[in-house]
Amino acid sequence: MNPASALDSIYFITPGEDFSLSKDAMPIDKTIPLPIQKKQSDSPGNFKMSELTAEQVLSGILTVLAYDRHNEHLDYYRSILKKARPDIKRELSEAAILKTKNEDFELAEEIFLALKGFDPEDVAITLNTALFFDQRADSYRRAGLNDDADAYDALALENYKAATEAEPPAPDAFFNSGFFYLKQRDFANARDAFESFLALTCDSKDESENAAYKKERAQEILDGIKNQNMDDERFKNAYALISSDQEEKGLEEIREFLLHNPNVWNAWFLLGWGLRKLERYADAEGAFQKALELGGKENAETYNELSLCLMAKNDFYGAKENLLKALSLAPENTKIISNLGFVALKEGEIDLARKYFSSVLEFEPNDAIAAAELAKLESGC
């Protein structure tokens, strides 16, 4: 929500001498204005102090904590919440996580912002906020809303950095930020994050199944990065350049990397990606095939990218075959499902295409591409 519009939903009152939230609540300072959440029925001039509820005050305070971080009375408002609702952090955290699971992202974001405003120093809140922004970015990217995805990736990164800089260090902050960097193909920072996680947990006596799994997984990823030299600066530069539409420069970097690291499947994938973006489909196909030979068979995106090259060559059978392999690895990946819809369209299977695009919208109701294709089919275009 836009901070300005959120703050428009509250107004401030100066409480009267006889005002209190409840008999157990802390005394109210009559000199400090209280934020009040408007009721839908409220209109200018009809506010009645006798109808004011405690929930309106608490909701108003949460809105201020979320969207007005420079308010001079924040500490006072926090103290009211702590006294009125001692378990407020747990309640809000559980609500935010539930809303995130249900992909009610707007409300989840409001709750996470309120939590951060309530206790900015709580590293668990900062980490959960980072995970939320990370998940929301993934959702936008699956829906083809890349600008929105990039914006939420930036927010996720900001919160991951804050979580990893907290004192005392929080091992899970490094573990989760490591996976964020992996998705960004920033292998140097991923390496640093997982190394920090292992250093922080090496003497841990908590050897639960989950703790042991995390250590094994972190070490496995580190070994892969180091053995394939993926933390090399050229690899990092190649990804950054290709992802920012500077394909020719990116291809120079990844080719130079491959001269010294010819068996890294991720590098062949990057080469294929850059070539595919330049519409050099035959060369890209060869690079993706090489990536599959060298270990990329567990990566759904390799098959998906290869299918785009085959589709461009009108090899619809081959494209569909690779997309189905990709879908077996990532059954809810809407980009893959959408591409199956495009293959069906190319083959004249209109009903099948409609089913694929409809499936995309079941997973991602905001997917603009699938919605546009379905609209075309419904209009007979």
Helices and strands as residue ranges (DSSP letters): H 3-7, E 10-13, E 34-37, G 49-51, H 54-67, H 74-84, H 88-101, H 105-118, H 123-142, H 146-164, H 171-183, H 187-201, H 209-227, H 233-243, H 247-260, H 265-277, H 281-293, G 296-298, H 300-312, H 316-329, H 334-346, H 350-363, H 368-379
